[in-house]
Each structure stands twice: as structure tokens, then as C-alpha cells.
């Protein structure tokens, strides 16, 4: 399995603050959350990231105001 590791920063609607998560690809494939499904839709973009690069994504696909950033850390 890939050794890629990522950090996610998410601003959740209705909350004050930014939540940080860390994951690897195997964790993402086992997760059944809305955020995981949103990331899985962008798997090609995720795999193209080089260490230190980031991309935007929408953690809750039905909420336009949901905002997230994925950073590849390893």
C-alpha cells in the first residue's frame, strides 16, 4: 500500500474553528463518512499531489459553504 500521508483542514459550518485530521490511503478506503466519499471522488487529484502540495475540496458535497484543504505531508 502507498506510504502517502495527508493532513486535512476543515472549516465545519456552525462550528467556530478549524478541525485537523490526518490519514493515509488505506484509512480513507475503509472510512464511510461523507468527507471520505468526497475525497474518494478526487482520488486522481489526491494521488497526483507531491509532498508539500495541497488542494481544495468540499467535505460535505451538499453544502456549498463546506470548505476543506488536503495537504500531502509524506
Secondary structure, 3 states (H helix, E strand, C coil): CCCCEEEEEEECCCCCCEEEEEEEHHHHHHCCCHHHHHHHCCHHHHHHCCCCCEEEECCCCCCCCCEEEEEECC
